[in-house]
Amino acid sequence: YTPNQRDGRTWKRYRGGMASDIWLVNLETGESRRVTDWEGTDTMPMWHGDDLYYLSDAGDEHRLNLWRYDVDSGDREQLTRFANYDIKWPAIGPDDEGPARFVFQNGADLYVHNARDRMTTPVEIEIPGATASLRPQMVDASDYMQGWSISPSGKRVAATARGDLWTLPAKNGSPRNLSRTSGVAERSPSWSPDGKWIAYFSDEPGEYELFVRRSDGGDEPRRLTDDMGVFKNAIHWGPDSSFIVYADKTGDAHRVDLESGERTTFAHNDRGVFPKPSFTTDGRWAAWSGTVGDSGMGRIHLHDFDSGETHVVTSGMFNDNSPAFDRDGDWLYFTSDRRFAPSYSSLDGTWIYDESGMLVAVPLREDVESPWLEESDEQEWKDEDAEEDEPADDAESDEEEDADDEPQGHPDPVTGTWECTADIPQMGAIPMTIMLVLNDDDLVTGTVSTAMFAGDLVGAFDPESKALNLVMTIENGPTVDIELVIDGESVSGAGKPDDGAPGATISGSRNPFEGDGDDEDAENEEESDDADKVEIDLEGFEGRAMPLPVRPGGFRNLAVNDRGHLMYVRRGQNGGIKSFDLSDRNPSEKSAGSGGSFQMTPDGKKILVPQGSGAVIRKAGSDGGDRVVTGPMLVSINPRDEWRQLVTDAWRIHRDHFYDPGLHGVDWEAVLDTYLPLVDQAATREDVGHIIGEMIAELNVGHAYYYGNTGDIERAPSMNVGMLGVDWAPAPAEGDRPDGYRIARVLGGGAWDVDARGPLQEPGLDLGEGDIVLAVNGVDMDLSRDPYAPFVGTAGSTVVLTVADDESETGTRDVVVKTISGEGNLRYRDWIENRRAMVEEMSDGKVGYIYVPNTGRDGQSDLVRQYHGQSHLPALVIDER
């Protein structure tokens, strides 16, 4: 046997601490010994008589090949010498006295190896007829949405889905496929400010290049770049649609003239992909954040396209990011980590500086004044010598100037953004943003977004009881029934998923309403075509910076809407899209709806907010909006054409994004030549995933795994199983008692582990170790089946257990208990407590025990949870991984 195995991991030629060896164990004496000591991989042991066979990459080829181990002499012998691919999934036979034979996969082929003559021969397999999975098929591309770009009017959206370029209506009409390229991928669509063009990247030439085409699909695409270089990233249009800025994996930023195609490299980012720039409305200046030299602090850069010069205008004393110009050419906003207020641990006094972000505004010129300069109210009087015909002041002007706008409330009890908390057992409180719209006939639609998942909501509202009955659909996840009750601006209730997972208690409140503003006035503000060039006083730039009076936190995605309000995304508690009016004498942060990101139209009037698998378009500064139409998005694909592109794309991504430019010395071109031909033998999307995983594994690096759980994967039907957090043991019938299963052990952590209690540890429940369960909901505990069979489909629900009871007149008693959907956490904590107790006993209470499973968040939490209560002991055993 192997104490551990890595057979499914995409990491070839592994030499680390989890490299597997072959061990032998004497089942009579319990004695065990290791029989292989190769520093690499020895795995898949197989017996035939007294001969032990296994796979190992110890040969000169450093591929998994078939080996033989002589138990008596200890000699090892390599039997096969495949050099291009590893042997996968060997099976040995026959079981009689004949010689051993093995069947296994190598590359796309099956082979049989005969131990008698040491011959390895391919197995010829022919399946007549066309394989259904290889035929052209119609698929719904809306399940694979990627990039989004809102049109200038907000009436349509450009997007890529299933590798094709699409435009989608905001409300009326149907999706339109502009490319229909089964073996070619389009990426990163971007709609031009004048509405005429859509720019995007396409790998049709063999590498991703920049293309533009008319937004109505009425012409052939025009290629703007031909460098056949590394991966190209995000596309940004200049404000007058005359040029495009794009970035590539090297960190370079390029400007391409739309008419001539002339390309100029104007900036470089040493620490990754060039960030999104902000342009002044005249297109002269671009602003972005980037590091300088060895410092890791972001600094604001301003580039003057007229002079070709770049100016770094912040000092780098603090981390500055996300710059955004206003629409009048007067201000630049950015985020900066300049707030220092520590948060202290309640356990040990350690501290962190969290929520350190601030919003900052800088006047672009010295003549731009702060809108908050102090004023002094003075009494004025009319000069007695004034001419009688002088126009009188409007008597109501002062009142109008001083009067506050009438507050405008929410349009109904439901519509709006509700900032809530979902309290989920074993997970704790999770912030949740619920956006709801009350439609006709009291029907409700909306979305839910958290840091862990997003979903769509549909349901109904009862005006009398104020009850909301909703159903949440999560892509590739469960359906959740949510029942809420609205009480003014507060809401409370519960949600229960259909997969048996623990339910959640939900509570929260509705964000304050911000009106849409005077759209008519905004529309009547015409911009001059001959607007003055934006001038910036570079000297003393950072010294003019002003902090904005908003609560510190984490900010991103800064932009200015048509009313001159700064919009941004606040992360964390009470997060979402916010707005701030710099011109207000008493400014404050206002909610502008839910969302973790947004795109703004060039005129600043509308925004697109991705939500779940779709997106919503709404007015910039308000909630609600229209959900972008994503159906039908049917497209015909040729599977193998698409699969070749997928394998090539995976190869490109690693070529250009791998941390080592030398790719660990691997001939990456040769790797593609080796693995791409296997696509011609692939019959399913799972086969393609296997090819990609094997290709990635050639880089010999950890944490570059391929999980293969997306795409056109065949998924087996599944059913939840209720569990009680126990170990079972068979209890054959005795006397009048029928067969059953005995509760051999109740799982759980230490007495102090209140968060690691199973269903049977509920106070007052009359059920425990030694009890024999005879039936579950009337279904017998049949010893010919495993004890979980009667619990199928009962996860998270209440069941009635029939338990043997000698003191009862009927010989049984009923126990009502609520099952759980999984025992993983209970078994884990039980495992830790058993070892802690063993160390305590063996050391007479002088040594503590701490288990650390990994270096992730859960490992960190386990370390801290176990440390403080044992830190006073003379010694600690730290069991790491």
C-alpha positions, 0 to 999 in steps of 0.5 A: 500500500501507499500511505498517501497518493498523488495520482490525480494531481497535475504535477509530474516528477514530484520530489517533495514530502508527499512523494509516495512509496510502497509499503508492505504490512503483515496482516497477522503481526501488524508489522510494516516496512517500506520497500521502495525509497526512490525520491520520486513517485512509487505508486499503484502496487499490484500483487501477482502471486509472490511478485509485486508490481508498481508504477514509478518514475525512477527510470531515465525517462522520468515517466511513470513506467511499470516496475517489479519488486522482488520481495525476497531479494529486494531487487527492483526492475523496470519493465516498460520504457515509455518516454512521451507519456506516463502510464495511467491506471494499470490493472493486473490479471488474470488471477489464475496460475498464468503469467501476469498481464497488465492493461493500462493507458499511455497517451491516447492508447491502451496497451497490454504488457505480458510479464512472461515475454516482456512484450507490450502491445497496443490494444486495437479498438474500433467503435463503429458509428459516429460518437454522439459527443463529437457531433456538432451540437447546439449549446446555450452560450449564456452559461459561459458569459465572460466579458461585459461592455456597455454601449454608450446609450446603455441600450445594448451590451457587448459580451463574450460567451462560449468564445463568441462575440455577442451583443445583448439588449438591455430590455427589448430585442434578442441577443446577436452573435457577431462571430460564430467561430467554433475553433476561435476565441474572442475576448475582452470586448469594448464598445467605442464611445461613439457607439460605432465600433466594438474592439476585442481580441481574437486568436484567429491569427494564432495568437491574440490580436486586436480587432475592431468591427462595426457594432451592428455586425455589418462588416468584416472585422479589421485587424489592428495589431500583428505582433503575434506576441504575448497575451493581450489584456483589457481594452480601453477606448479614448473618449473621442473613439479615435484611439485604443489603449490596451495592455499585454502580459509584459506590463506594457501599455500600447496606444493604437490609432483607430484610423492608421493602426499606428501603435505606440508603447507609452507606459510600462508596469513592472509588477503585473498587467497595466491597470485601467487608465482614466482619461480626461474628457479631451483625451489629452491626459491618462492617469493610472497607478503604478509602482516605481523602483523597488517600492511596492507602493502604488503612485499616481502617474499622469501621461500627457499624450500631447508631449509624450511625457509621464509624470509621477505626482504622488510621493509613494509614502502611501499606497495610492490607486484607482485614479479617476478624472472628473468630467469638467477637468477640475479634479482627480480622485483616487484611493489611498491607504492613509488611515491608521487606526489599529484593531486589537485581538480580543485573545492576545492583544495582537493588532492589524491595520484594517480598513485603511483606505481613504478617498482623496480629491486633488484640484488639477490646477491651483485656481480650483478652489475647495467647495468647502471653504469657510463662509460667514453669513452677513446682513445686507441692506438696500442702498437708499440712493438706488434707482427706483427702476432697478430690478427687485430681487426675487422674494422667494430666491433666498427661501429656494436657496436655503430650502432643502430638497424634499426627501424622496423615499423608496417607491414601495416597501420592497424595492431597493438594496437590502444589506443583510447578514446570513448566519449559517451554522459552522460558517458564521455570519456572512454579509449578503446584499439583496437587491429587490424589485417589486413588479406588477401583481406583487411579483418580486425579482432580484439578485443576491450577492456575497463574497462566496456566491451570487444568485437570482431571486424570484417570488412574491410579496404579500402586502398584508402580512409583509411576507416575502416568499422567494426562491434563489437559484445559484449557478452550479449550486442548490436552490434555496427557499427564502422566507422573509418578513419586512418591518419598515426598513428592516427585514428578517427571516430564513433560507433553506437550501434543497441539498440538505445543507444547513439553513441560514437565519437572515436579517438586515435593513434597506439602504437609504434611497438616493433619487435619480436627480434632475435628468432633464437638467442633465440632458440639457447640459450640452458639451461644447465640441470645441472644449478647452484642453485640460491643463494640470498644474503638476508642481505641488500636486499631492500637496493640494490633495483633500481627504473626502469625509467618508468612512474609511474602508476598502474602495475601488472602481472610481468613476464620475457620473453625469451629475458630477458625483463620484461613484465607487465600490465599497468593499466589506461591511455595508458594501456595494456601489456608493456615490459622493457629491463633492459640490455639496456643502455637507456631503455624505456617502449615499447608496447607489445600489448593490454590486461588486463592480460596475461599468459606466457609459461614456456620458456618465448616465448609466452603469452596467452591474454584473450580477451572478451569471448576468448583469443589470443596467441602471441609472448611475446613482440609483438602484433597480434597473433592467436585467440584460437579456441573455436568452436565447443565446444558442450557438452550434459548436464543433466539439473538436474544433473547440477542444483544440482551442481550449488546449492551445489556450491553456498552453498559452496562458501558462506560457505567458503567465507562469512565474518563471519565464524559463518555464522550469527549463521545459521545452514548452513548444515541444509539450504542445506538439506532444499533447495537442494531437491527443485531441484528435483521439478525445471523445468527451470534454472529460478527455480534454480536461485530462489532456490539459491536466497532463500538459500542465503537469509537465511544468513540475510545479505545485498549485497549478492544478486543473480541476475540470469541473466546468464545461460540457461535463457529464454529471452523475445524479446525486442524492444527499444522505442524512448523518448522525455523526457516529460510527456504526457496527453491525448488530445481528438479531438476538432473541426477539430483536431483529437485525440492526446497527449499533452506535459504536461511537459518537463523534465530536471534539473536546468538551469545550468544542461547542461548535463540534457537536453532533445531533446525538449530543443535543441535551436531553436526547435519549440516544448514545453509544451502545444503542441499536437502531432498527429502522429509520422512518420505518425503513429497516436497517438491513445488514445486507446494506450499509447503515446509511441506506435508510438515510438517503435523501434525509440530510438536514431533516427530522427523522424518527429512529426506531431503537431497541429498548429492553425495558419497553413493552414493545421492545423499542422506543422512537427517538426524533433527531435532526440529521446533518448533511456531512460528518467531515468537521465532526470527524476532523475535530474528533481526530484532533481531540483523540491525539491531544488526549493521547499526548496529555496522558502520555506526558502526565499533562505536561505536553500539549498537542496542536494540529495544523492542517495547512497554511491557509485560513483554516490552518491559521484558525486551528492554530490559534484556537488550539494554542491559547488554552495550552500555551502555559504548558512546558512543551507543545507538539505541533503536528503540521500537515 
